[in-house]
Amino acid sequence: MSEWRHCKHFNRWCSVIVQTGCLTNKGFSLLEVVIVLALLMATIGIGLPAYNQIAVQKEEERFFQLLKNDIYFAQTEAYRSGLSVSVMFREVGRYDLVQNQFSPILSREFPDSVILQKTSNLSSIGYWSNGSVIASGTLRFLTSTGERTIVVHLGKGRVVFSG
């Protein structure tokens, strides 16, 4: 390495670096740090509420997909077992799948942002052993994005999801 210090090109290269300030230890000024932190906080302040809203919507979508699958499962289970199976909605923010009105199969909680409205004219979606619907009607749910409905038609379990 000591041979390089005597080289004319090395000395010229070092003098160029020192003159341009590449090897000086200036650092950042307090003003530059404050500006960067202010921009960072503004970005986080705008982005965080938007992210929270998206997370709530994804949770609601997941819930309604699970509910749809559970309703189809109830119909399939009624047909398979030869017993009536119902999806019963409770006022405490959950629904239960029950067989013959007494034997629980499973229970699921509603997300905090989903509420079963009192204007619903169904409290359960039930299937007879042949897979047909016990009663028709409409379930109305209030969500963060508005109202979603489930319409149950008479017959072989035609259930329509909207919203």
C-alpha positions in Angstrom: 0.0 0.0 0.0 2.9 2.4 0.7 3.8 2.2 -3.0 0.5 3.8 -3.9 1.1 6.8 -1.8 4.1 7.7 -3.9 2.1 7.3 -7.1 1.3 10.6 -8.9 -2.2 9.4 -9.9 -3.1 8.3 -6.4 -2.1 11.7 -5.0 -4.1 13.5 -7.7 -7.2 11.3 -7.0 -6.9 11.9 -3.2 -6.7 15.7 -3.7 -9.8 15.7 -6.0 -11.8 13.8 -3.3 -10.7 16.1 -0.5 -11.4 19.2 -2.6 -14.9 18.0 -3.6 -15.7 17.2 0.0 -16.4 13.5 -0.4 -14.3 12.6 2.6 -15.5 15.4 5.0 -17.8 14.5 7.9 -20.5 17.1 7.6 -23.6 15.0 8.5 -27.1 16.3 8.4 -28.3 19.5 9.8 -31.1 19.6 12.4 -33.4 21.3 9.8 -32.9 18.5 7.3 -33.8 15.9 9.9 -36.9 17.8 11.0 -38.1 18.2 7.4 -37.6 14.5 6.7 -39.4 13.5 9.9 -42.3 15.9 9.1 -42.7 14.4 5.7 -42.6 10.9 7.1 -45.2 11.7 9.8 -47.5 13.3 7.2 -47.3 10.2 5.0 -48.0 7.9 7.9 -50.9 10.1 9.0 -52.6 9.9 5.6 -51.8 6.2 4.9 -52.8 4.6 8.3 -56.5 5.4 8.3 -56.8 4.3 4.7 -55.1 1.0 5.6 -57.4 0.5 8.6 -60.5 0.9 6.4 -59.1 -1.6 3.9 -58.4 -4.1 6.7 -62.0 -3.7 8.0 -63.4 -4.3 4.5 -61.3 -7.4 4.0 -62.4 -8.8 7.3 -66.1 -8.2 6.3 -65.5 -9.9 2.9 -63.9 -12.9 4.7 -66.9 -13.1 7.1 -69.5 -13.0 4.3 -67.6 -15.6 2.3 -67.5 -17.9 5.4 -71.2 -17.3 6.0 -72.0 -18.2 2.4 -69.9 -21.4 2.7 -71.6 -22.3 6.0 -75.1 -21.8 4.4 -74.1 -24.2 1.6 -72.6 -26.6 4.1 -75.9 -26.6 6.1 -77.9 -27.6 3.0 -75.4 -30.3 2.1 -75.3 -31.6 5.7 -79.1 -31.7 5.9 -79.3 -33.7 2.6 -76.4 -36.0 3.7 -77.6 -36.7 7.2 -81.3 -36.9 6.6 -81.9 -34.4 9.5 -82.8 -30.7 9.4 -79.9 -28.3 9.7 -80.2 -24.5 10.4 -77.9 -21.5 10.4 -79.3 -19.6 13.5 -78.5 -15.9 13.9 -78.2 -14.7 17.5 -78.6 -11.1 18.8 -75.2 -11.3 20.6 -73.3 -11.0 17.3 -72.8 -14.6 16.2 -74.4 -17.4 14.3 -74.6 -21.1 15.0 -75.0 -24.2 12.7 -77.3 -26.6 14.5 -78.8 -30.0 13.6 -82.4 -30.8 14.6 -82.6 -27.4 16.5 -80.5 -28.8 19.4 -77.2 -30.3 18.3 -74.6 -27.6 17.6 -72.2 -28.1 14.7 -70.3 -24.9 14.8 -70.4 -21.2 15.9 -68.9 -18.1 14.4 -68.7 -14.5 15.7 -69.6 -11.5 13.6 -66.8 -8.9 13.0 -67.3 -5.7 15.1 -68.3 -3.8 11.9 -71.1 -6.2 11.0 -74.5 -5.9 12.7 -77.7 -7.9 11.9 -80.4 -5.4 11.5 -83.8 -5.7 13.3 -85.6 -5.2 10.0 -84.6 -8.7 9.0 -87.6 -11.0 8.7 -85.5 -14.2 9.3 -83.7 -15.3 12.3 -82.4 -18.5 10.8 -81.8 -20.2 7.4 -83.0 -23.8 7.8 -83.0 -26.8 5.5 -85.2 -29.9 5.6 -83.6 -33.3 5.2 -84.3 -33.2 1.4 -82.3 -30.0 1.1 -85.2 -27.6 0.6 -85.5 -24.3 2.6 -87.7 -24.3 5.7 -88.7 -20.6 5.4 -88.1 -17.8 3.0 -87.2 -14.2 3.9 -84.4 -11.6 4.0 -81.5 -11.0 6.3 -80.1 -7.5 6.4 -76.6 -6.7 7.7 -75.2 -3.2 8.3 -71.5 -3.0 7.4 -68.9 -0.3 7.1 -69.7 0.0 3.4 -73.5 0.0 3.6 -76.2 -2.6 3.8 -75.8 -6.2 2.6 -78.7 -8.6 2.2 -79.2 -12.3 2.0 -82.5 -13.3 0.3 -83.7 -16.9 0.9 -86.2 -18.2 -1.7 -88.4 -21.2 -1.3 -87.4 -24.4 -3.1 -84.1 -26.2 -3.2 -82.2 -23.6 -1.2 -81.7 -20.7 -3.6 -79.9 -18.1 -1.5 -79.0 -14.8 -3.1 -76.3 -12.5 -1.6 -76.2 -8.9 -2.5 -74.1 -5.8 -1.6 
